Amino acid sequence: AMAVAAAPVGKSPFARAKPPGGFKRRPAPAAPAEKVVHKPCVNEVSKKATAKRASLVESMMTKGLAAVEPVKPVEKKAPVIAQKPDHLHEMGQHGPAHDGHADAAEKHWNQMNGAHLTASAEAELAHVRKMMDALSASLDAYKKAEQEIMTTGKKETKTPI
């Protein structure tokens, strides 16, 4: 059989060996050297700017001004009309231009009272109003239940619906 070397007493066979000499401090990093920044003087900058400007003017003159495209004037567009001018009568605000004030008033009265509705539209309207009344009653019951819970901390035994 294979023989395994025995570990010294009190030490694990998986322990890492420590380097001799113990803890050593690292030397402090050296201070960075000062950077020398070359600040150009005003005369030097103005000389370079004048030379650059002169070279640009010379290159444009050699190419000729005809090579430069002229700026096109901006065309003004007509305003967009989203709706035709007679759109108010479609919304029920005003009748067509040939109707008089009496006809417009009668139309509005009929629209307000529902006289212009067909039988099926009247039935649908009655159903919608009935559903709105039921929802209002249910909402009132829920508000009453909320108020009772907030004031007494207890809820009614029956459901508000």
N, C-alpha and C positions, 0 to 999 in steps of 0.2 A: 504494500500500500504506500501511498505517497505521504511523506512526512511534511507537516506544516510547521513552520518556525513559530515558536511560542512567543507571544508578546510579553514584554516585561510586566511585572505585577503592577496593577493600578493604572496602566496605560492601555488605551484602545489600539488595536492594530491599524485602525483607520485614521489615527491622529496624524496631523501634518507636522513635519519637522520644522522648527523655528530656526531662522538663520542666526548664526553666531553674532554677538555684538549688541543685540537688543535694538531699541528705538534710536533712530538718528534723525535729526532735524534737517530739513531741506534748506539750502541757502535761499535767502530772499531774492526775488527777481530783480534784475537790474532796472534802473529807471530808464524809460525810453529817451532816446537822444532827441534833442530839440530839432524840429524841422525848420529849415531855412526857407522862408517864403519870399519869393521875388515879387516885390510890388512894383509894377511898371509906373513910370512917372507919367504925368499928364502929357508931356510933349511926345513921348513915344506912342501913346494911344492915339493922339490926334493925328500924328503922321500916318499911322497904319489906317485909320479911318478915312483920311483924305485919299490915300492911295487906292483903297478898295472902292470908294465912291467913283473915283476917276476911271478905274478899270471897268466898272459897271456901265457908266455913261458911254465910254468908248465902245464897248461890245454892243450896246443897243444902237448906237449910231452906225456901226458897221453893218449890222443886220438890216437896218432901215426900219423906219416906223411903219412901213406897209406890212411888215411881217407880224406886227402886233394886231390881234383881233380887236376891233372896236367893241365897246360895250353896247349891247342891244338895249333899247329902252323897254321898260316893263309895260306890258299891255294891261290896261285896266279891264277887268272882266265885269260883265253885267251882274247885278245882284241876283242871287238865286231866289226865285219865288217858290216856296214850298207848296203853297196851296193856291188854287184859283181864287180870284177876288170874291167870288160869290159863295165861299165855303161856309159862311155863318148859318145859312138856312139849312145846311145839312146837319149842323149840330143842334138845330132847334132854337137858335137864338133869334133869328129873324126869318121871316118868310121870304120867298123869292121877290124880286123887285116889282113884279106886276101885281102882287097881292096888296090889299090896302091894310090899314091899321085894324079894322074890324075883323078881317079874316085872320090876321096874325093873332089877335087877342082870342078869338074863338078856338084857333088851333092850340094855343097854349092852355086854355081852359080845359079842352078835351084831353090834352096830354096829361094835365095835372090830375084830372078826375078819372082817368082810365077809360074814357068813352071811346077811344080810338082802338081798343084792344079787341081781338077776335075772341071767340068763346074758349078756345084752347089756351090762349094767352091769359085770359081772366082766371081760368082754373089753375094754371101754373102760378099766377100771382097770388091767388088765395092760398095755395099750398105753401109757397115761400113765406107768406105772412104768418101762417099757422106755425111753421117751423121756427120762425123768429120769436113768436110768443112763447113757445115751449122752451127755447133756449134761454130767453129772458127769465122765465119762471125758475128754471134750473139754476141759473146764475144767482138769482136772488136767494134761493135756498142755500146754495153754497156760501154766499156771503153771510147769511144768518148763522150757519154752522161755524164758520170761521170766527165770527164775533163771539159766539158762545164759548168756543174753545179758548179764545184769548182772554176772556173775562173770568171764566170759572175754572178753566183747566180741565173740564170734562166735556165729553162729546155726547150728543143725544144718542139714544139707542137706535133710533130709526134713521135710515139713510135719507138724505135730503132729496133724492131724485124720486 
